[in-house]
């Protein structure tokens, strides 16, 4: 299988440099990754570097804790879309979810989904499975469906753990086929990535993308 086409090639470290973002973009174009996932301040740079390629431009919103004011998340999303983002990975308000404010959580998702869809962009909602019970994960999925999210994403990569096969299986059982799944956080081998895809993940987020495809003979985008 062409795993590269399902990978978001990611660099979100706080100490990343402009040169590293440029390299990330070059690697994504060369290997045919689905998207790059970069800090908001580098969206415009990534959009310029990947112009006329099929690589998506993804960034994060309300990252990594999720409890920014909804108005701040909305403005952050507007700026990212203006700068050229085609995919937004927004962290759910975990605090609000755990406080029983389900309607507010869903309303925030819907506002950002509407904004994305006006711009023909994709909204992925990060629910941070490491911090939720199974019941809360199911509820978060329901809110994402009601909020018209395009993807539910497991993790930021900044919590105590990232994606697990069990998480992805639970998400797949809890979501309609129309809502896709992105697994992220701690995915460092091709074997782990393929296990998550087999469990139901449609997209893999990894900062170790080159290692995931180095374990196979998949052609680069230039060779395909």
C-alpha positions in Angstrom: 0.0 0.0 0.0 1.1 3.6 -0.5 1.4 4.6 3.1 3.0 8.0 2.2 -0.3 9.2 0.7 -1.9 8.8 4.2 0.7 10.6 6.2 0.7 14.2 7.5 4.4 15.0 7.6 4.6 16.9 10.9 6.9 19.4 12.6 5.3 21.2 15.6 8.2 21.4 18.1 8.5 24.8 19.7 12.2 25.0 18.7 11.7 24.2 15.0 13.4 26.6 12.5 12.4 28.1 9.2 15.0 26.0 7.5 13.5 22.8 9.0 10.0 23.8 7.7 11.4 24.3 4.2 13.1 20.8 4.4 9.8 19.3 5.7 8.0 20.8 2.6 10.7 19.5 0.2 10.4 16.0 1.8 6.6 16.0 1.5 6.7 17.0 -2.1 9.3 14.4 -2.9 7.6 11.5 -1.2 4.0 12.4 -1.9 2.8 12.8 1.7 -0.9 13.8 2.1 0.0 17.1 3.9 2.6 18.9 6.0 1.5 19.9 9.5 3.3 23.0 10.6 3.0 25.7 13.3 0.6 28.6 12.4 3.4 31.1 11.9 4.8 28.9 9.0 1.6 28.3 7.1 2.3 31.0 4.5 5.8 29.8 4.0 4.6 26.2 3.5 1.8 27.3 1.1 4.4 29.1 -1.0 6.9 26.2 -1.0 4.2 23.6 -1.9 2.4 25.7 -4.5 1.5 23.6 -7.5 1.9 20.3 -5.6 -0.8 17.9 -4.3 0.5 18.3 -0.7 -2.1 19.8 1.7 -1.2 22.6 4.1 -2.2 21.7 7.6 -1.8 23.7 10.9 -3.0 23.5 14.4 -5.6 25.6 16.2 -6.0 26.0 20.0 -2.9 23.8 20.3 -2.0 21.8 22.4 -4.4 22.4 25.3 -7.6 23.3 23.6 -9.0 25.6 26.2 -8.5 29.0 24.4 -11.7 31.1 24.0 -13.8 30.0 21.1 -13.4 33.5 19.6 -9.6 33.2 19.8 -9.7 29.8 18.0 -12.0 31.2 15.3 -9.7 34.1 14.7 -6.6 31.8 14.6 -8.5 29.6 12.1 -9.3 32.7 9.9 -5.7 33.8 9.8 -4.5 30.3 9.0 -7.0 29.9 6.1 -6.0 33.3 4.8 -2.4 32.3 4.9 -3.1 29.3 2.8 -4.0 26.4 5.1 -6.2 23.7 3.5 -6.6 21.6 6.7 -7.0 22.6 10.3 -6.3 20.4 13.3 -8.3 22.0 16.2 -8.0 20.8 19.8 -11.3 20.2 21.4 -12.1 22.1 24.6 -11.4 19.1 26.9 -12.1 21.1 30.0 -15.6 22.1 28.7 -16.3 18.5 27.8 -15.4 17.2 31.2 -17.5 20.0 32.8 -20.6 18.8 31.1 -20.8 21.6 28.5 -21.4 19.4 25.5 -23.5 22.0 23.7 -20.8 24.6 23.9 -18.2 22.1 22.7 -20.3 21.1 19.7 -21.1 24.7 18.9 -17.4 25.5 18.7 -16.7 22.6 16.4 -19.6 23.6 14.2 -18.4 27.2 13.9 -14.9 26.1 12.8 -16.3 23.5 10.5 -18.5 26.1 8.8 -15.6 28.4 8.4 -13.4 25.7 7.0 -16.0 24.5 4.5 -16.6 28.0 3.2 -12.9 27.9 2.3 -13.0 24.4 0.9 -10.8 23.3 3.8 -10.9 20.3 6.1 -11.5 20.4 9.8 -9.9 17.7 12.0 -10.9 17.8 15.7 -8.3 16.5 18.2 -10.0 15.0 21.2 -6.9 13.9 23.1 -7.9 10.3 23.9 -5.2 10.0 26.7 -7.3 12.4 28.8 -10.7 10.9 28.2 -12.6 7.8 29.4 -14.2 5.5 26.9 -17.5 7.2 27.6 -16.1 10.6 27.0 -14.4 9.5 23.8 -17.8 8.3 22.5 -19.4 11.6 23.5 -16.6 13.5 21.8 -17.2 11.6 18.7 -21.0 12.4 18.8 -20.2 16.1 19.2 -17.8 16.0 16.3 -20.5 14.4 14.1 -23.0 17.0 15.2 -20.4 19.7 14.6 -19.8 18.5 11.0 -16.1 17.8 11.5 -14.4 16.0 8.7 -12.0 14.0 10.9 -11.6 13.0 14.5 -7.9 13.0 15.5 -6.7 11.0 18.5 -3.9 13.1 20.0 -1.8 16.2 20.0 1.4 14.3 20.7 1.9 16.4 23.8 -0.1 14.4 26.3 1.0 11.3 28.3 0.6 9.1 25.3 -0.5 9.2 21.7 -2.6 7.0 19.4 -3.4 3.4 20.2 -5.0 0.7 18.2 -7.7 0.5 20.9 -8.4 4.2 20.5 -8.8 4.0 16.8 -11.0 0.9 17.0 -13.3 2.8 19.4 -13.4 5.9 17.2 -14.3 3.8 14.2 -17.1 2.1 16.1 -18.4 5.5 17.3 -18.3 7.4 14.0 -20.1 7.1 10.7 -18.0 6.2 7.6 -18.3 9.8 6.5 -16.2 11.0 9.4 -12.6 10.0 8.9 -9.9 9.3 11.6 -6.4 10.7 12.0 -4.1 8.8 14.4 -1.2 10.7 15.8 1.3 10.8 18.6 4.2 8.4 19.1 3.9 6.6 15.7 7.5 5.8 15.0 7.5 2.6 12.9 5.8 1.4 9.7 4.4 -1.6 11.6 2.7 0.7 14.1 1.3 2.9 11.4 -0.1 -0.1 9.4 -1.7 -1.4 12.6 -3.5 1.9 13.1 -4.6 1.9 9.5 -5.9 -1.6 9.8 -7.8 -0.5 12.9 -9.6 2.2 10.9 -7.3 5.2 10.6 -7.5 7.1 7.4 -4.6 9.5 8.1 -1.4 9.1 10.1 0.3 12.1 11.7 4.0 11.6 12.4 7.2 13.6 12.8 9.0 10.3 11.9 7.4 10.0 8.5 10.6 9.2 6.6 11.3 6.2 8.8 7.7 5.0 8.2 8.3 4.8 4.4 12.0 3.9 4.6 11.0 0.4 5.7 9.5 -0.3 2.3 10.3 0.2 -1.4 7.5 2.7 -2.0 8.4 5.0 -4.9 8.8 8.7 -4.3 6.3 11.1 -5.9 8.9 11.8 -8.6 9.2 8.1 -9.4 5.5 7.3 -9.3 
